[in-house]
Amino acid sequence: MPANHSPFPSPHPRGRPGWPIRWLDWPPSAPTAPTSSRHAAAVLGGGGCRRPGCYAGTDAALCDDLLQEVFRLLPPAAAPAVSLVSRRWLSLLRASTSSLTLRLPASSDAAAATLAALLSHYPFLSALTVVSAATPARDADAVLLAVAAAPAAARFSTLRLLPDSAVSPAALLAACPALSGLTSLHLTAVRPLSFRWLELLPHLKSFALVNSAASVDYAGSGSDDADGGEAEAEAARALPLERLSLCGIRSGDRGLGWLWRQCGSLKWLQLRACDGTGDGPASPSFAGCLAGLLALELRACRAVADRVLLLAADHCHALTSLLVYDGGSSEALHRFIQHRAAGLHTLDLRLPLDLHNDHLLAIGAEPVHGGLEPTHNLAALRLQSCVLITGDGLRSLARTATGAGIEELALVSCDVVEREPGLLTFLSQSMRRLRRLDLSYNETLSDKVIGAMLSSCRNLIDIRLRGCRGLTGASLVSLLRHCGQSLEILDISCCPSIAVGNVEFFVQRATRLNHIIIEESAISEELKAIAQKKGMKIRSLLPYEGPF
């Protein structure tokens, strides 16, 4: 065989293939989003012979599995263009879609029928979100039943059903057998409040309920408490739930008692905008779900926060994370810290009027373990808008063994940072293990304070300075000098005095930086080119992202 003669047929002139396989680079590099159906065909090889009846074109040469794998690598913005290339491509695109978000029109008499017809084209969905506004109650049930009738219903692992109105327990009882594979479920509201249908979801690990008062009646009572005695509760099969989020629960809501009794495996519990835990002020069953909790979150639950914190102090022996935002009880929080602070890994507090220096001293106090060596597990302390704490309280904490072990510190919109310029330097000198620091929304923070702090804090991998409007490019110079070899994440959004050129200079020289958060208007072409060359992510600040 001549040396220059290839054993493979050479391509046909004018671009027509002479071999039934088109050679592709595999795996393909990150594809760009096609802007039109013709561009999509060019990017993915949809050209070739277009004579009637000819199946030897390049499009036919790409097998279904290969095309679907390529479709999965495309960004979501490419889907409309790809779907217009051909019916085959549209069908394969739908078959390769595993996650889908749908927004139903606000006024549609046939929303459920439309949804059912649409879902019939997506046989391999595993995650579905359905959002609908101004939905009558009967239509909310119909939407749920349409989802349960979808070809992929048995494959669903995640379902978020977000109509404006509540679904009924009867519809849930009818739909759950077809959705038995769910591991995560998010519902807007259930009326009347009932949770017995959860027994039909044997794999459900995460459940969220937004019990919106705008869409439900105030006096609705649940059916679970009518015949749910203690003996029956003990005999019932425990739910596999590990994560539970409830929003808008009131003390008079009935039906929660059965849920609490069946949630003995909970690891994470979140209560949002709740003024009770259901089944009356006492709610005797609530404490039964606390024993195995690892994380507890109370957001805007002032009316019930003190009771929950006191119960957590007595029952949450395994708790490692506590978050309390916008409403708490100073006394109950102090008791909780005295009993459980030693085991906490993360403490996140936004309590403008309820957090004092006494709490910081209690956090740093030596735990008593019956003569055993004390342990200090606290690694992350996050404080937001805590205006009543002072520099003395933070210094006292930093001097303790607990304070010295902190690896993540957040002082967000805490005016003590601005009142006492030398505080941050003292904290950085005392907290030698500090790796992550968030000083967002301290608007008068100066370059001088940042520079002095960074000179004693050389191991940072993550720093957040969002909304620090007094900072300039000089802070980036200090950051590059002291942490340029370690920093991986930087947030300087809403810092108008930091020029684009300063950002480009920093990004070019920070050796380990892989993620920067900044406003869209500050992202220059030069910055994009540097980020692409270094494989770095740039995330622009979304318009609705505010201080909290």
C-alpha positions in Angstrom: 0.0 0.0 0.0 1.4 3.4 -0.9 2.7 5.3 2.2 0.4 8.2 1.6 -2.7 6.1 0.9 -5.2 6.0 3.8 -7.1 2.7 4.3 -10.2 4.8 4.9 -12.3 6.3 2.1 -11.6 10.0 1.7 -14.4 12.5 2.0 -16.5 13.1 -1.1 -16.0 16.4 -2.8 -18.4 19.3 -2.0 -18.8 18.0 1.6 -20.9 14.9 0.8 -19.8 12.0 3.0 -18.2 8.9 1.5 -18.1 7.0 4.8 -21.1 6.3 6.9 -19.4 7.5 10.1 -18.6 11.1 10.8 -15.5 11.5 13.0 -16.2 13.7 16.1 -14.0 14.9 18.9 -15.2 13.0 22.0 -16.0 14.0 24.5 -17.0 17.2 22.9 -15.7 20.5 24.3 -18.2 22.8 25.9 -20.5 23.7 23.1 -21.8 27.2 22.5 -25.5 27.8 22.4 -26.8 27.8 18.8 -28.7 30.9 17.9 -30.8 29.4 15.1 -32.0 26.0 13.8 -29.5 26.3 10.9 -26.7 27.1 13.4 -27.8 24.2 15.5 -27.6 21.8 12.6 -24.1 23.2 11.7 -22.8 22.9 15.3 -24.1 19.3 15.8 -23.7 18.0 12.3 -27.2 18.2 11.0 -26.1 18.8 7.4 -25.5 16.1 4.7 -27.6 14.7 2.0 -31.2 16.1 1.9 -32.5 14.2 -1.1 -35.9 12.6 -0.5 -35.5 9.1 0.8 -31.8 9.4 1.4 -30.8 8.1 4.9 -27.1 8.3 4.4 -26.7 11.9 5.5 -24.7 13.1 8.4 -27.8 13.6 10.5 -28.7 9.9 10.1 -25.2 8.9 10.7 -25.4 10.3 14.3 -27.1 7.6 16.3 -29.8 8.6 18.8 -27.7 7.8 21.8 -24.9 10.0 20.6 -27.2 13.0 19.8 -28.9 12.7 23.2 -25.5 12.8 24.9 -24.6 15.9 23.0 -28.0 17.5 23.8 -27.3 16.9 27.5 -24.1 19.0 27.2 -25.8 22.0 25.6 -26.9 25.0 27.8 -30.6 25.4 28.3 -30.6 28.4 25.9 -29.9 26.1 23.0 -33.0 24.1 23.4 -35.4 26.3 21.2 -32.9 26.3 18.3 -32.2 22.6 18.5 -35.9 21.7 18.6 -36.4 23.5 15.2 -33.9 21.4 13.2 -36.2 18.4 12.6 -38.9 16.3 14.3 -36.3 13.7 15.1 -34.2 16.2 16.9 -37.2 17.6 18.8 -38.1 14.1 19.9 -34.6 13.2 20.9 -34.2 16.5 22.8 -37.4 15.8 24.8 -36.2 12.2 25.5 -32.9 13.5 26.8 -34.5 16.1 29.1 -34.5 14.9 32.7 -35.4 18.2 34.5 -38.2 20.5 33.4 -39.8 23.7 34.8 -43.3 24.7 33.5 -45.3 27.9 34.1 -49.0 27.5 33.4 -51.0 30.5 32.1 -52.9 32.4 34.8 -56.3 32.0 33.2 -56.7 28.7 31.4 -59.8 26.4 31.5 -57.8 23.5 30.2 -54.5 23.9 32.1 -54.5 20.3 33.3 -55.2 18.9 29.9 -52.5 21.0 28.3 -50.1 19.9 31.0 -50.9 16.2 30.4 -50.4 16.6 26.7 -47.1 18.3 27.2 -45.7 15.8 29.7 -46.6 12.9 27.4 -43.6 14.1 25.2 -41.1 13.8 28.1 -40.8 10.1 28.9 -37.6 10.3 31.0 -38.2 13.2 33.3 -36.9 12.8 36.9 -37.4 16.4 38.2 -40.5 18.6 37.5 -41.5 22.0 38.7 -45.0 23.3 37.8 -45.9 26.9 38.6 -49.3 28.3 38.1 -51.0 31.6 39.2 -54.6 32.3 40.0 -55.5 28.6 40.0 -58.9 27.6 41.3 -58.8 24.9 44.0 -60.3 22.2 41.7 -57.7 23.0 39.0 -54.9 22.5 41.5 -56.1 19.0 42.1 -56.4 18.4 38.3 -52.8 19.6 37.8 -51.6 17.2 40.4 -53.5 14.3 38.8 -52.2 15.2 35.4 -48.7 15.0 36.7 -49.4 11.6 38.3 -50.7 10.4 34.9 -47.5 11.4 33.0 -45.5 8.6 31.4 -42.5 9.5 33.5 -44.4 9.7 36.8 -42.8 6.6 38.1 -39.4 8.0 37.4 -39.9 11.3 39.2 -37.5 11.8 42.1 -38.2 15.5 42.6 -41.6 17.3 42.3 -42.3 21.0 43.0 -46.0 21.8 42.6 -46.6 25.5 43.2 -50.2 26.5 42.4 -51.7 29.5 44.1 -54.4 27.4 45.7 -54.3 24.3 47.9 -54.5 20.7 46.8 -56.8 18.4 48.7 -55.8 15.3 50.6 -58.1 13.2 48.4 -56.2 14.3 45.3 -52.9 13.4 47.0 -54.2 10.0 48.0 -55.1 9.3 44.4 -51.8 10.7 43.0 -49.2 9.3 45.4 -49.3 5.6 44.2 -48.1 6.7 40.8 -45.5 9.0 42.3 -44.1 6.4 44.7 -40.5 7.0 43.6 -40.4 10.6 44.9 -37.5 11.5 47.2 -38.2 15.2 47.3 -41.7 17.0 47.3 -42.6 20.7 47.6 -46.2 21.8 47.8 -47.8 25.2 48.2 -50.6 24.2 50.5 -52.8 21.3 51.6 -56.4 21.8 52.7 -57.8 20.5 54.9 -54.4 20.0 56.5 -53.6 16.3 56.5 -50.4 14.2 56.1 -51.6 10.6 56.1 -51.0 10.4 52.3 -47.2 10.7 53.0 -47.3 7.0 53.9 -47.8 6.3 50.2 -44.4 7.7 49.4 -42.0 5.1 50.8 -38.8 6.8 49.5 -39.6 10.4 50.4 -36.6 12.0 52.2 -37.4 15.7 51.8 -40.8 17.5 52.1 -41.6 21.2 52.1 -45.0 22.8 52.6 -45.7 26.5 52.2 -49.0 26.8 54.1 -49.9 30.1 52.5 -52.5 32.0 54.4 -53.5 33.8 51.2 -54.7 30.6 49.6 -56.3 28.7 52.5 -59.0 29.2 55.0 -58.0 30.1 58.6 -60.3 27.7 60.4 -59.6 24.6 58.3 -59.0 21.6 60.5 -57.1 18.5 59.6 -58.4 15.0 59.5 -55.4 13.3 61.1 -56.2 14.2 64.6 -59.8 12.9 64.6 -58.9 9.3 65.0 -55.1 9.4 65.5 -54.7 8.0 69.1 -51.4 7.3 70.6 -51.7 3.5 70.2 -52.4 3.9 66.5 -49.6 6.3 66.1 -47.1 3.8 67.7 -48.4 1.1 65.4 -48.2 3.2 62.2 -45.1 2.9 60.1 -42.6 5.7 60.7 -42.0 8.0 57.7 -38.6 8.0 56.0 -38.4 11.8 56.1 -35.0 13.3 56.9 -35.6 16.9 55.8 -38.8 18.9 56.6 -39.6 22.5 55.9 -42.9 24.1 57.0 -44.0 27.7 56.4 -47.0 29.5 57.8 -48.0 27.0 60.4 -50.3 28.4 63.1 -50.9 27.1 66.6 -54.5 26.3 65.8 -53.7 24.1 62.7 -54.8 20.5 63.3 -53.1 17.5 61.8 -49.5 18.3 62.7 -49.5 15.9 65.7 -49.6 12.8 63.5 -46.8 14.2 61.4 -44.5 14.9 64.4 -45.1 11.5 65.8 -44.1 9.8 62.5 -40.9 11.9 61.9 -38.5 10.2 64.2 -35.8 10.1 61.5 -35.6 13.8 60.9 -32.2 15.2 60.5 -33.0 18.8 59.3 -36.1 20.9 60.3 -36.9 24.3 59.1 -39.8 26.5 60.4 -40.6 29.7 58.5 -43.1 32.4 59.5 -44.7 30.0 61.9 -46.5 31.2 65.1 -47.0 27.7 66.4 -46.3 24.0 65.7 -50.0 23.0 65.3 -52.5 21.2 67.4 -52.9 23.9 70.0 -50.5 25.9 72.1 -49.1 22.9 73.9 -48.5 20.7 70.8 -47.3 17.8 72.9 -46.2 15.6 70.0 -43.7 18.2 68.6 -40.8 17.2 70.9 -40.9 13.6 69.6 -39.2 14.6 66.3 -36.2 16.5 67.9 -34.1 13.7 69.2 -32.2 12.9 66.0 -32.0 16.4 64.6 -28.7 17.6 63.2 -29.8 21.0 62.0 -32.6 23.3 63.1 -33.7 26.6 61.4 -36.1 29.1 62.8 -36.9 32.0 60.4 -39.3 34.8 61.5 -40.9 32.6 64.2 -40.8 35.0 67.1 -44.1 33.7 68.6 -42.8 30.1 68.9 -39.0 30.5 68.9 -38.7 30.5 72.7 -40.6 27.3 73.1 -38.8 25.5 70.3 -35.4 26.6 71.6 -36.2 25.4 75.1 -37.4 22.0 73.7 -34.2 21.8 71.6 -32.1 22.4 74.6 -33.6 19.4 76.3 -34.0 17.0 73.4 -31.6 17.9 70.5 -28.6 15.9 71.8 -27.1 15.4 68.3 -27.6 19.0 67.0 -24.7 20.4 65.1 -26.3 23.5 63.3 -28.6 26.2 64.6 -30.0 29.1 62.6 -32.3 31.7 64.1 -33.4 34.7 62.0 -35.7 37.7 62.8 -37.3 36.8 66.1 -36.2 34.9 69.1 -36.1 34.9 72.8 -33.0 36.1 74.6 -33.5 33.9 77.7 -34.4 30.8 75.7 -31.4 31.3 73.4 -29.1 31.7 76.4 -30.3 28.4 77.9 -29.9 26.6 74.6 -26.3 27.9 74.2 -25.5 26.7 77.8 -26.8 23.2 77.1 -26.0 22.6 73.4 -23.3 25.1 72.2 -20.5 22.6 72.9 -21.8 20.3 70.2 -22.5 22.9 67.6 -20.5 23.2 64.4 -22.4 26.1 62.9 -24.3 28.9 64.7 -26.1 31.4 62.4 -28.0 34.3 64.1 -29.8 37.4 62.8 -31.2 38.9 65.9 -31.0 42.7 66.0 -32.7 43.0 69.4 -32.1 39.6 71.1 -28.4 38.9 70.9 -26.2 40.3 73.6 -22.6 39.9 74.9 -23.8 37.4 77.4 -24.6 35.0 74.6 -21.1 35.4 73.2 -19.6 34.7 76.6 -21.8 31.6 76.9 -20.6 30.4 73.5 -17.0 30.7 74.6 -17.6 29.1 78.1 -15.8 25.8 78.8 -18.2 23.0 78.5 -18.6 20.6 81.4 -18.2 16.9 80.5 -17.9 15.2 83.9 -14.2 15.5 84.2 -13.5 14.7 80.5 -11.4 16.9 78.3 -13.6 19.7 77.0 -14.3 19.7 73.3 -14.7 22.8 71.0 -16.6 22.0 67.8 -17.8 25.4 66.7 -16.3 26.1 63.3 -18.7 28.6 61.7 -20.2 31.7 63.5 -22.4 33.9 61.4 -23.9 37.1 62.8 -26.2 39.5 60.9 -27.6 42.9 62.0 -26.7 42.1 65.7 -26.5 45.7 66.8 -26.4 45.1 70.6 -23.2 43.2 70.7 -20.0 45.1 71.3 -16.3 44.7 70.5 -15.7 43.6 74.1 -18.0 40.6 73.6 -16.4 39.6 70.4 -12.9 40.0 71.9 -13.9 37.9 74.9 -15.1 35.1 72.5 -11.9 35.3 70.4 -9.7 34.8 73.5 -11.4 31.4 74.3 -10.5 28.0 72.9 -13.8 28.0 71.1 -13.1 31.3 69.4 -9.6 30.3 68.4 -11.1 27.2 66.6 -13.5 29.2 64.4 -12.8 28.7 60.7 -15.7 30.8 59.3 -16.8 34.2 60.6 -19.6 36.4 59.3 -20.2 39.9 60.6 -22.8 41.1 58.1 -24.2 44.6 58.6 -22.9 44.6 62.2 -22.1 48.2 63.0 -19.6 47.1 65.7 -17.2 46.5 62.8 -17.5 50.2 61.9 -17.6 51.5 65.4 -14.3 49.9 66.5 -11.7 50.0 63.7 -9.1 47.8 65.5 -11.6 45.0 66.1 -11.1 43.1 62.9 -7.3 43.1 63.3 -7.7 41.7 66.8 -10.1 39.0 65.6 -7.8 37.9 62.8 -4.8 37.7 65.1 -6.8 35.6 67.6 -8.7 33.3 65.2 -5.6 31.7 63.6 -7.7 29.0 61.8 -9.9 31.5 60.0 -10.4 30.5 56.4 -13.7 32.2 55.4 -14.8 35.8 56.2 -18.0 37.6 55.3 -18.1 41.4 56.0 -20.9 42.2 53.6 -23.0 45.4 54.0 -20.7 47.2 56.4 -20.9 50.3 54.2 -18.3 52.5 55.9 -15.6 49.9 56.1 -12.3 51.4 54.9 -9.3 50.2 52.9 -7.1 50.9 55.9 -9.1 48.6 58.2 -9.1 45.8 55.6 -5.4 46.1 55.0 -4.6 45.9 58.7 -6.8 42.9 59.1 -5.4 41.0 56.1 -1.8 41.5 57.4 -2.7 39.0 60.2 -5.0 36.8 58.2 -3.0 35.1 55.4 -4.9 31.8 55.0 -8.3 33.1 53.7 -9.8 31.1 50.9 -13.2 32.9 50.8 -13.9 36.5 51.5 -17.2 38.4 51.0 -17.2 42.2 50.8 -20.6 42.7 49.1 -22.1 46.1 49.7 -19.0 47.6 51.4 -19.3 50.8 49.4 -16.3 52.5 51.0 -13.8 50.1 49.6 -11.6 50.9 46.6 -9.0 49.1 44.6 -6.5 49.5 47.4 -8.3 46.7 49.3 -7.8 44.4 46.3 -4.1 45.3 46.4 -3.9 44.3 50.1 -5.9 41.2 49.4 -3.5 40.2 46.6 -0.4 40.9 48.8 -1.5 38.8 51.7 -3.9 36.2 50.3 -3.2 36.1 46.6 -1.8 32.6 46.8 -4.7 31.1 48.8 -7.9 32.9 47.9 -10.4 30.9 45.9 -13.7 32.9 46.2 -14.3 36.6 46.2 -17.5 38.6 46.4 -17.1 42.4 45.6 -20.6 43.1 44.2 -22.1 46.4 45.1 -18.7 48.0 45.7 -19.0 50.9 43.2 -15.6 52.5 44.2 -13.7 49.4 43.0 -12.8 50.1 39.3 -13.0 47.4 36.6 -9.3 47.7 36.0 -8.6 46.9 39.6 -10.7 43.7 39.3 -8.9 42.7 36.1 -5.5 43.2 37.7 -6.5 41.1 40.8 -8.1 38.3 38.8 -5.0 38.1 36.5 -2.6 37.6 39.5 -4.6 35.7 42.1 -3.2 32.2 41.4 -6.0 30.0 43.0 -9.0 32.2 42.4 -11.8 30.2 40.8 -15.0 32.1 41.6 -15.8 35.8 41.6 -19.1 37.5 42.2 -19.6 40.9 40.7 -22.3 43.1 39.0 -23.0 42.5 35.4 -22.0 46.1 34.5 -18.5 45.5 35.9 -17.8 42.4 33.8 -15.6 43.6 31.0 -14.6 41.7 27.9 -11.0 41.6 29.2 -12.3 40.1 32.5 -14.2 37.4 30.6 -11.1 36.5 28.6 -9.0 36.2 31.7 -11.7 34.1 33.4 -12.0 31.8 30.4 -8.2 31.4 30.1 -8.0 30.5 33.8 -11.1 28.3 33.9 -12.7 30.7 36.5 -16.4 31.2 37.2 -17.9 34.7 37.1 -21.3 35.1 38.7 -23.1 38.3 38.2 -25.3 39.7 41.0 -29.0 39.1 40.3 -31.2 42.2 40.4 -33.3 41.0 43.3 -30.3 40.0 45.5 -30.3 42.4 48.4 -28.7 42.5 51.8 -30.6 39.6 53.3 
